[in-house]
Amino acid sequence: MNQSQTQEIWRLAGVLLIGAVVGLITSTLWPAIAVALLAYCLWLLRNIFKLDRWIEKGLKRSAAPDAGGVLDNIISNIYRLKNSQKSGKKRLAQLLGQFRDSAKALPEATVILTTTSEIQWFNEAAEILLGLQSPRDIGQRIDNLLRDPEFRKFLHARKRKGELRMASPLDSSIIFSCRLINYGKENLLLTVRDVSIRERVDRVRREFVTNASHELRTPLTVIRGYLEVMSTDKTCTSDVQDKMRIILEQTSHMEIIINEMLTLSRLEHSTLEAEEGEKLNIAEILQNLVLDAVQSGRAVEGQITVAADETLCLLGMKQEIISLCNNLLYNALQHNPPQTPVDLQWFRSGSGEPCLVVEDDGIGIESHHLSRLTERFYRVDSSRSRESGGSGLGLAIVKHIVQRHGGHMDISSTPAVGSTFSCTFASSRIVKCKK
């Protein structure tokens, strides 16, 4: 109990004592006490009215009522809270100012939206890139100003995509990259940046790879033809024939790389419509790949186990899915010691999505390599990969095939324990197989 509370109790006790003394003198004890309590209540009420007027007038310290007791303590607490709130507002205003200054300085267009797509705020870059004007466009729906159909789908999608590429509403030759993230409880943050230069560089790179690969195919075919003839020429010494066979093997390896570069170039920027593809029996495809691996000598009988849901089929492009399965199985067999157990699984996940998992008990991969495994030509161990004949493009091809089928790829591995490659496809591509 603090001093003001003690003071107020003594004041009440004094009022009751005065009332009791007067009551005893006048032989009206209880009426006198009641009158004393009434007078005390009226005095408190008067001070409460003063306190109310002081609050209405702005809580000025100089105009604070002098009530004493608990009311004085209440006035002090109110004034302290007012000062604390004022300093908190100043700090908040400073932080808000710093945020807005930072957002204004960003080269990316930044727009704060409500959940109903209404514009609340945007920076100067948004005025330049998107043509927004303040205060005219504040409160407007962003999809009424940016009328691209793909942007409208992106804005109202239930699941947020990573990014959207779209043409600028002001200049169709400029390409934008748009990202949308949740901001607070009831806001969205839209960021837009100009990626035209990067798009042009990517296009030039793709055209170069495609053209170079096509140009290399013809001379390699001719070289291969002559090498095949010369390697079987009986007039050549055995040493020359051996060297010819080595050159022929390297030529075949170059052809494989060129074909995979062309495949990757085609996959990287091609799209697959929702209904495009055919019904594929993945369980049957896996069984055929295992049989081929055993017959070709890449695996031994019983090394590869298959656990596949035979009632689960996939709507997809046949050659792409076969290539995906073959690349994952090839990796598990070629980059591990001979007879390493490999497990192939095809099932529907708990969330209803079809999953293909290739798991091995091999040498595993260090964690710092995992994020880069799907990069083209990336090798964990360059010497081992070349000896096994790997091109360095297999996992990059797998990643793009999965993405074309609305899915994603996950890789986990532990050194000396093994690796797991998981491909999850869009649930919309599930097709029921006939038993």
C-alpha positions, 0 to 999 in steps of 0.5 A: 500500500503506497502513501497516497492510499494510506492517506486516503484511508486515514481521511475516510477514518477521520470523516467516520470519527467526526460523524460518530462523535457528532452522533454521540453528542446529538444521540443520532449515531447512525444518521450522523455517520451516514451524513458524514459518508455522504459529505465524503462521497460528494467531495470525491464526486466534485474532485472526479468532475475536476479530473474529468475537466482536466482530461478534456482540456488536454492534461496540462500539468499546470492545470491539474486539480489539487485533490490530494490522496488517491486522486493526486496519485491517479493524476500523476500516473495519468501525466506519466503515461501521457509523457510515455505515450508521447515519447513512444509516438515520437519514436514510432514516427521516427521509425516510420519516417526512416522506413518511408525514406528507405522505401523511397530510396529503393530502386525497386517499385514498392507498393503497399496494398490492402487484402482487397488490392487497394493501394495504400502507399507507394514509393517514387520508383513505383511512379516511374516504373508503373506510372502511379501518381499520388494522391490520385491513385491512393485507394485505387485497386492496383488491378484496375491500373495494371490490367495485365491478365497474368498480373490479375491471376498472380494478385488473386492466387491463393498460393503465392508464386515466387515471381511473375514476369510481365511486360511494363504497362508503359513500354512493352519492351521492358520486362518486370519481375513482380513479387508479392508477400504478406505484410502485417496482418491485413496488407500485401507488399508488392515489389516490381523491378526491371529485369529487361537487361537480364532477360536480354542476356538470358535470351542471347545466352540461350540462342548462343547455346542452341546455335552452337550446339546445332552447329557442333552436331554436324561435324561431330557426326562426320567425325564419329562416322570416320572414327567408326570406320578407322577403328575397325580398319585391320591395317591399323596397328592395335595401338592406333585402334585403341586410341581411335576407340578412346577418341570415339568414346569422347566423341560420343560423350560430346554428343551426349552433352550437346543433346542435353544442352539442347534439351535443357535450353528447350525446357528452361523457358517452355511452359506446359499447359494444365491439360497437356500430356498423356496418362503415364503409368509411373510404376511400369516406367520404373520397372522397365528402367530397373530391368534395363539397368540390370540387363545393361550391367549398370546394376545387379539383380536385387540391387534396386527395389521399387515400391510404386502405387500401381493405381497412381498415374501421372498426366505428363510428357512421356519422354520428359518423365522417362528422362527424369526417372532415368537421370535420377536412377543413373545418378544413384548408380554411377556416383556410388560404389558398385552394388549400392542399394537404391530404393525407388518410391512412387506414392501420393503424399499426405497432402495429396501430391504425387511424389517420386523418391530415389534413395540410395545408401551410398557415400552421400554429399556434403551439405554445402554442395546441395543447393548447387547440385541442380546448376548446369555443369556443377560437379561435387567431385569433377574427377569422379564425375568425368570417370563415370561419364556424367555430363553435369546436366542431368539434375538441371534437366530433372529440375526443369522437367519437374517445374514444367509439371507444376512441381518442385525438387528436394535433395537431402543427403548425409555423408557416409549414409546416403542421398534422397532425391524427391520430386513432387508434382502438382496434384492436378496432374494425378490420373487414376490408373486402371488395374 
